[in-house]
Structure formats: structure tokens, C-alpha cells
């Protein structure tokens, strides 16, 4: 069998913005590379530029929760719930940031998991490793929204730092929508730590 390879005379220039069908509905996906070479993406539906205040979720990458359905956290269910809600509204976006483990990276996150297995809570595990409680920043998220023509949003989050992060970078958060999903016996202590020690606005029994 002969494989034919077509090589253009010059490389094709094209935006990294394409159709993305999912089990939750049809989206588009746009990739932005930050100054450190990290690739972040905007998964969106509808006409963001024309919407007054589209529904937005800033979601930090969580390989264990998003891809492997880990029950140590609520990340996977939160991501899925936000995609469903955006489809119901017909317009909105998930800003997916490559900030694994609250910005400490996958290797350090799993080291923190090992300490959690020994009884540390999620905050103390990071601190015991000499790492910040939360190393994430949101300037890149604001930039991605501005590039999509968005200046004002309704935001699905329980984390006030995300609201502040957008507002400090020029995005008006008109309204915060509580975003509870995926609460279980396995992650209730994790959620209590976020609520009691990290200022997240969670309604837990």
C-alpha cells in the first residue's frame, strides 16, 4: 500500500478555534497559549460577544477528577454540571485553565494526596510540602474572555478568589451563582476544609 502525503508549499495559518461536539451538546473550543507556554482553552456555546453577561465557569485542570472521575474532589461533577448549564442557557463558556492542583502541578498534588492518606487535610498537606495553599492566578482567564468579546459575566463558582481575580483584571462579575455538585462521603472533609479554612461559599450539612 502506498501512502500519499500532500505537503503544501507553505504552512496553513488558521486560528485554534474549532467545533467540539460533546455528550452535553455542541460547543466550540479555542486555545490560548500564555507567556509560559501553557495551553488554556475556552469551551463555549452561543454568541458570547453579543450576550450581555454570559454564563461563565472558570475551571482549573484536575486530571484525577476530570478524566478519572476521582471522588476525592468535586471537580469532575462541577465541570460536567457547568457544561450542562451552559447548554441549557444556550450561551456561555468554561474557561479551562492548566493550573493542576490549585497551581502546584500534578506531581506535587499526588504528593499532597499521599499526606492526605496519612490524615492531613488538603490545606495542611500543601503547606507541609512547602507549597502555597492556592497558587492560581486569573489574569489569563480574563484575557481569554476579553479576546472572545466578553467584559461582563455571570459566574458559576463558590470561590470568592475567582470572582476577585476576574474583577481585578477588568471583567465585571454581575452575579455569582452557587455551583454545588458531586458532594459525597469521600470528599466531604475536602469540601469542609475549603469552606472553613479557605473561604469558599459552600452550604454543607
Secondary structure, 3 states (H helix, E strand, C coil): CCCCCCCCCCCCCCCCEEEEEECCEEEEEEEEECCCCCEEEEEEECCCCCCCCEEEEEEECCHHHHHCCCCCCCHHHHHHHHHHHHHHHCCEEEEEECCHHHHCCHHHHHHHHHHHHCCCCHHHHHHHCCCCCCCCCCHHHHHHHHHCCCCEEEEECCCHHHHHHHHCCCCEEEEEECCCCCCCCCCHHHHHHHHHHCCCCCCCC
